[in-house]
Structure formats: structure tokens, C-alpha cells
Amino acid sequence: MTKTEARLRRVAIGETAEGRPCVARDDAVAPIETPLMPEAKFFSLWGADAMPSVPNDGAAPDFHAWFPPAGGFRFELIELPPQGVGQDAKAPTPEEMKQALKETEALLPGLIRTMDPRRPGMHRTDTIDMIYVTEGASLLVLDTGEEIAMGTGDSVVLNGQPHAWRNPHEAPCRLLTISLGVKRAG
């Protein structure tokens, strides 16, 4: 699939000064791809770092980090490739890994600091994540090692727990995600 084919259409409806609905934007969202996670695609569809108010003109709120701060939100689609797809047979050199981490941080700010360096893919965020599997299947892996099979039409709500996603299947898996930034107690 080429990057052009992977684009998703995004339509945002706003309101004019006269109170009439209007199409504020109708555009394509290209995937974010990083060498640290070959063949994975991250689509940032919408988000804000603070709760917006309505009515508004439908302009895209300004935000920079992949995960929202407390009071913010993100709307994303993540495509997980089958395990092993796009990965070289040899392990990266320390310099290659350093460069991949740097590129990933530039493309998906804040993602790396949520990761457990001892357990690839395991991460913890200060968010409530509402996830719906739109296509394919994968495993949700909890910090305890428990694996939960998730398939098309399944949903899960994560309340800030450490977790990872694995796709041992032959086809990609797409996860539609809404993340609400929250404060972690204690």
C-alpha cells in the first residue's frame, strides 16, 4: 500500500458567525510511519490539549504530543502490521537504534517516554483509551502477561494500565482510538 493509498479522509463541520453549519475542512490525513515500528501506521485525526467549546468554527485545535495532557483528547487510527513484517533479520546497531528513537520522537512526540525499555511495546499513559477494532485481529497484552484476543467489532476501555499490542495474524489490524488525558492519582 503506498502512502497515498493509505490516506484517510477527514471532514470537520463548524459553524459560521451566523450560526449556520459549514464544512470547515475536508482533507486527507497521511499516516505517520517510523523506522522504530516498521509498517505500523499512525493517523492523527483530531485532538486538543484542552476541552474545546461549542459552537466553534471547526478549525483544527493546536496540539503537538501524541498523547493528550489532562483535560485534552486525541482521536486516532493505528494500523498494526503482522508481527515480524518490515523488520530486518539483524538487530539494529546502537547508532541505528539511537537514530530510530530520535526519528520516532520527532514524528510521535512523547510516545517513547511511555514505553518500558525492558519490554518492547509495553507502555503506560495517563489516559483513558476507548479502542474499537475496525479491521483485523490482535492481542492486547496486559502487564500481568495476560493476553486478550481482540477482533473486528471488539472494543476495550483502558484506564491507564500498562499494556502492549501484538498482531500474530497474517493481516494488519486497525484500532480506532479516542484517548482522554487524565491525572494519575498517587
Secondary structure, DSSP 8 states (H G I E B T S, - for coil): --TTTT-EEEEEEEE-TTS-EEEEEEEEE--B--TTSTT-EEEEEEEESS---SS---------SSS--TT-EEEEEEEE--TTTT--SS---HHHHHHHHHHHHHHSTTTGGGB-TTSTT-B--SEEEEEEEEESEEEEEETTS-EEEEETT-EEEEES--EEEE--SSS-EEEEEEEEE-----
